[in-house]
């Protein structure tokens, strides 16, 4: 694992940049009184979910997607902060502008995470100097820290970024890949979920190195047709390109409430707010949608999802909202006495450049 600045000729250089505890760090940046404290972004009610946790909160076992009640029990002194998604999108946009100054080949994975193909830039500048310059610009211009992993593939770069968080920088050179991967738990390999990890563990495979060395005919009964692919990944082989055109399949907004909502005017107001946020996210990404879907969950946790295909593409808040409200009204005709605890509005069938004749006016 290289920490020096010696130049090495590398055929392909991929950065994986991962912002550190992004939502929580933005809150700590903007509110000095939160710095050094355990901060949890998300609702603190019984039905709330943790959207992000600062590193101070993570020391107590708090993790993203954890129920807020459990997070409160693990870390009673934590400060709960309501998420400010519009602000996080704005900050993310500035970070991605910085990425674009280093390379045109940027694949966004989320608001706070991206692959960057630095192969061209690395021809003229030392890899670690580039990474330190990128980290410094994010720190100075945005006021946040990022962890960067560098490798000759997306797989290696992503694992490297998690090696020394927060504010880390790890470069795994081609001749270090096996040394880096072999001792790591097999569950860290992309694509190895809990059930696959359990099957491998039952077969005596606990590390990535053990998976790499296992004979393919021995692995096949354990992993089926995916055996060859898993073994290749265990050897660090990953030819996937950084995909600038990586397109999201859908965009959605959801809200969970402390009490059941029965009033249709109140439900419609929420739907229109969520439709507006979806439309803004479409606009931010230069996308249009042709499908609108609605998700409603009752206080008894039964969930209904309905969708409607529009006659053309749009990113109009009003058109998205009108379609979702129609779906809600259809539901209300038969379920008027059922309270709603969760509402979600989403758009799908996305396109970046639909034919002008397919665009809806307004």
C-alpha positions in Angstrom: 0.0 0.0 0.0 1.7 3.1 -1.3 1.8 6.3 0.7 4.9 7.9 -1.0 5.0 10.0 -4.1 7.3 7.8 -6.3 6.0 7.7 -9.9 5.1 4.4 -11.4 3.9 3.9 -14.9 0.4 2.5 -14.7 -1.7 1.5 -17.7 -5.0 2.3 -16.0 -5.7 4.5 -13.0 -9.1 4.6 -11.3 -10.0 6.7 -8.3 -12.9 5.9 -6.0 -13.8 9.0 -4.1 -16.1 8.5 -1.1 -17.1 11.5 1.0 -16.8 10.8 4.7 -20.1 10.6 6.6 -21.5 13.0 4.0 -24.8 14.2 5.3 -23.6 14.3 8.9 -20.4 16.1 7.9 -22.3 18.8 6.1 -24.3 19.4 9.2 -21.2 19.6 11.4 -19.6 21.9 8.9 -22.5 24.3 9.0 -23.1 24.1 12.7 -19.9 24.4 14.8 -21.7 23.3 17.9 -22.1 19.8 16.4 -18.5 19.3 15.7 -17.0 16.5 17.8 -20.5 15.3 18.8 -22.4 12.2 17.8 -24.7 13.4 15.0 -27.5 11.3 13.5 -29.2 12.6 10.4 -32.8 11.3 10.1 -36.1 11.3 12.0 -35.9 10.6 15.7 -39.4 9.2 16.0 -40.4 5.6 16.5 -40.7 5.1 12.7 -37.7 7.2 11.7 -34.6 5.8 10.0 -31.0 6.8 10.2 -30.0 8.5 6.9 -26.4 9.1 8.0 -24.3 9.0 11.2 -21.1 10.9 12.1 -18.0 9.0 13.0 -18.6 9.9 16.6 -22.0 8.1 16.4 -20.6 5.2 14.5 -18.3 4.4 17.5 -21.4 3.3 19.3 -22.6 1.0 16.5 -25.0 3.5 14.8 -25.2 2.8 11.0 -27.2 4.2 8.0 -30.6 2.6 7.5 -30.9 1.6 11.1 -34.2 2.3 12.9 -34.0 5.6 14.8 -35.2 3.9 18.0 -32.3 1.5 18.0 -29.8 4.2 17.2 -31.1 6.2 20.2 -30.7 3.2 22.5 -27.1 2.6 21.2 -26.2 6.3 21.5 -28.5 8.1 23.9 -26.5 11.3 23.8 -26.6 11.6 20.0 -27.9 14.8 18.4 -30.7 14.0 15.9 -30.8 16.4 12.9 -33.5 16.5 10.2 -32.0 15.9 6.7 -31.7 18.8 4.3 -31.7 17.0 1.0 -31.7 20.1 -1.2 -28.5 21.3 0.5 -26.9 17.9 0.2 -27.6 17.9 -3.6 -26.2 21.4 -3.9 -23.0 20.4 -2.1 -22.7 17.2 -4.1 -23.0 19.3 -7.3 -20.0 21.4 -6.3 -18.0 18.3 -5.5 -18.8 16.7 -8.9 -17.7 20.0 -10.5 -14.3 19.5 -8.9 -14.2 15.9 -10.1 -14.8 17.2 -13.7 -11.8 19.5 -13.4 -9.6 16.4 -13.1 -11.2 14.1 -15.6 -14.2 14.0 -18.0 -14.7 10.4 -17.1 -16.7 10.5 -13.9 -19.3 7.8 -12.9 -21.5 9.0 -10.0 -22.7 6.3 -7.8 -24.6 8.5 -5.3 -24.5 12.1 -4.1 -21.3 11.4 -2.2 -19.5 8.7 -4.2 -17.9 8.4 -7.6 -15.4 6.6 -9.8 -13.0 8.8 -11.7 -10.9 7.5 -14.6 -7.5 9.3 -14.1 -5.5 7.3 -16.6 -5.0 10.3 -18.9 -4.1 12.8 -16.1 -1.7 10.2 -14.6 0.4 10.3 -17.8 1.6 13.8 -16.8 1.4 13.9 -13.1 2.2 11.6 -10.2 -0.9 9.6 -9.1 -0.6 10.5 -5.4 0.0 14.1 -6.2 -3.2 14.1 -8.2 -5.1 12.5 -5.3 -3.7 14.9 -2.7 -4.6 17.9 -4.9 -8.2 16.6 -5.4 -8.6 16.0 -1.6 -7.2 19.5 -0.9 -9.6 21.2 -3.3 -12.6 19.4 -1.8 -11.4 20.4 1.7 -10.7 24.1 0.8 -13.6 24.7 -1.5 -16.3 22.6 0.1 -15.1 22.3 3.7 -15.4 18.5 3.8 -13.0 15.5 3.8 -13.0 12.6 1.3 -11.4 9.2 1.3 -9.8 8.2 -2.0 -8.9 4.7 -3.1 -6.7 4.2 -6.2 -6.3 1.0 -8.2 -6.1 -0.3 -11.7 -9.8 -1.3 -11.6 -13.0 -0.1 -10.1 -13.1 -3.1 -7.8 -9.7 -2.4 -6.3 -10.2 1.3 -6.1 -13.5 0.9 -4.2 -12.0 -1.5 -1.6 -9.0 0.8 -1.2 -11.1 3.8 -0.4 -12.5 2.0 2.6 -9.1 0.9 3.9 -8.2 4.2 5.7 -11.3 6.2 6.5 -12.0 8.9 7.3 -9.8 11.4 5.2 -7.8 8.5 3.8 -5.7 8.0 0.7 -4.7 4.5 -0.4 -3.0 3.5 -3.6 -2.9 -0.2 -4.5 -0.4 -0.6 -7.3 -0.8 -3.5 -9.7 1.9 -5.6 -8.0 0.2 -5.1 -4.7 -3.3 -6.2 -5.6 -3.1 -9.8 -4.3 -1.2 -8.7 -1.2 -4.1 -6.3 -0.5 -7.0 -8.5 -1.3 -6.0 -11.9 0.0 -6.3 -11.3 3.7 -9.6 -9.4 3.5 -12.9 -11.1 4.6 -14.6 -12.6 1.6 -17.8 -10.7 2.5 -16.1 -7.5 1.4 -15.8 -8.6 -2.2 -18.4 -6.8 -4.3 -21.3 -9.1 -5.1 -20.8 -11.3 -2.0 -24.0 -10.8 0.0 -24.9 -12.4 3.3 -26.3 -15.6 1.8 -23.3 -16.1 -0.5 -20.9 -15.3 2.3 -22.7 -17.9 4.4 -22.3 -20.6 1.7 -18.6 -19.8 1.3 -18.1 -19.9 5.1 -19.8 -23.3 5.2 -17.3 -24.4 2.6 -14.4 -23.2 4.6 -13.7 -20.0 2.6 -13.3 -17.0 4.8 -10.9 -14.7 2.9 -10.7 -13.4 -0.6 -7.4 -15.1 -1.0 -8.9 -18.5 -0.2 -11.6 -17.8 -2.8 -9.0 -16.9 -5.4 -7.0 -20.1 -4.8 -10.0 -22.5 -4.7 -10.2 -24.8 -7.8 -13.1 -23.8 -10.1 -14.6 -27.4 -10.2 -14.7 -27.3 -6.4 -16.3 -23.8 -6.3 -19.0 -24.6 -8.9 -21.3 -26.6 -6.5 -21.0 -23.7 -4.0 -21.5 -20.7 -6.3 -23.1 -22.2 -9.3 -22.6 -20.4 -12.7 -21.1 -17.4 -10.9 -18.1 -19.3 -9.6 -15.8 -18.2 -12.3 -16.8 -14.5 -12.0 -16.3 -14.5 -8.2 -12.9 -16.1 -8.5 -11.9 -13.5 -11.1 -12.9 -10.7 -8.8 -11.0 -12.4 -6.0 -7.9 -12.0 -8.1 -8.7 -8.3 -8.7 -9.7 -8.8 -12.3 -12.3 -6.2 -13.2 -12.4 -4.8 -16.8 -15.5 -2.6 -16.3 -15.0 0.9 -17.7 -15.9 4.0 -15.8 -19.3 4.7 -17.2 -20.0 8.4 -17.8 -23.5 7.5 -19.2 -24.5 5.4 -16.1 -28.2 6.1 -15.9 -30.5 5.8 -12.9 -33.5 3.6 -13.5 -35.7 5.7 -11.2 -35.9 8.7 -8.9 -38.1 8.7 -5.8 -38.9 10.6 -2.6 -40.5 9.0 0.5 -41.8 10.4 3.8 -42.7 8.5 7.0 -45.1 10.2 9.5 -45.5 10.1 13.2 -49.2 9.6 12.9 -51.5 8.2 10.3 -52.8 10.7 7.7 -56.5 10.5 6.8 -57.2 13.9 5.2 -56.8 13.7 1.4 -55.9 17.4 1.2 -53.0 16.7 3.6 -52.0 13.6 1.6 -52.2 15.6 -1.7 -50.0 18.3 -0.3 -47.3 15.8 0.6 -47.5 14.2 -2.8 -47.1 17.6 -4.5 -44.1 18.4 -2.4 -42.5 15.0 -3.3 -43.3 15.4 -7.0 -41.6 18.8 -6.9 -38.4 17.3 -5.4 -38.5 14.5 -8.0 -38.8 17.1 -10.8 -35.9 19.0 -9.4 -33.7 15.9 -9.3 -34.7 15.2 -12.9 -33.7 18.7 -13.9 -30.4 18.5 -11.9 -29.5 15.4 -13.9 -30.8 16.6 -17.3 -33.3 13.8 -17.4 -37.0 13.4 -18.3 -39.5 10.7 -17.1 -42.4 8.9 -18.7 -43.7 6.9 -15.8 -45.0 8.0 -12.3 -45.4 5.7 -9.4 -47.0 6.1 -6.0 -46.3 4.1 -2.8 -48.7 4.2 0.2 -48.2 2.3 3.4 -50.9 2.1 6.0 -50.4 2.2 9.8 -50.8 -1.5 9.7 -47.8 -1.7 7.4 -49.7 -3.0 4.3 -48.2 -1.4 1.2 -49.8 -0.4 -2.1 -47.8 0.6 -5.2 -49.4 1.9 -8.4 -47.9 3.4 -11.5 -49.0 5.3 -14.5 -47.3 5.7 -17.9 -47.6 9.2 -19.3 -48.3 10.0 -23.0 -44.8 11.6 -23.3 -41.7 12.6 -21.3 -41.8 15.3 -18.7 -40.0 16.8 -15.7 -42.8 19.2 -14.9 -43.6 19.1 -11.1 -47.3 19.7 -11.9 -47.6 16.8 -14.4 -45.8 14.4 -12.1 -47.9 15.5 -9.1 -51.2 15.3 -11.1 -50.5 11.7 -12.1 -49.6 10.7 -8.5 -52.6 12.5 -7.1 -54.9 10.6 -9.5 -53.4 7.4 -8.3 -54.0 8.4 -4.7 -57.6 9.4 -5.4 -58.2 6.0 -7.0 -56.9 4.3 -3.8 -59.1 6.6 -1.6 -62.3 5.5 -3.3 -61.9 2.1 -1.8 -59.7 2.8 1.2 -61.0 6.1 2.6 -61.0 4.9 6.2 -57.4 3.6 6.1 -54.8 6.0 7.4 -51.5 6.5 5.6 -48.2 6.3 7.5 -45.8 6.5 4.5 -46.1 8.2 1.1 -43.7 7.8 -1.7 -43.6 9.4 -5.2 -41.3 8.3 -7.9 -40.5 8.6 -11.6 -39.1 6.0 -14.0 -38.6 5.3 -17.7 -35.9 8.0 -17.7 -34.3 9.5 -20.8 -31.7 12.2 -21.2 -32.5 13.3 -24.7 -36.0 12.1 -25.7 -37.3 13.0 -29.2 -38.8 16.5 -29.1 -42.1 15.1 -30.4 -42.3 12.9 -27.2 -41.9 15.8 -24.8 -45.1 16.9 -23.0 -45.7 20.7 -22.8 -45.9 22.4 -19.5 
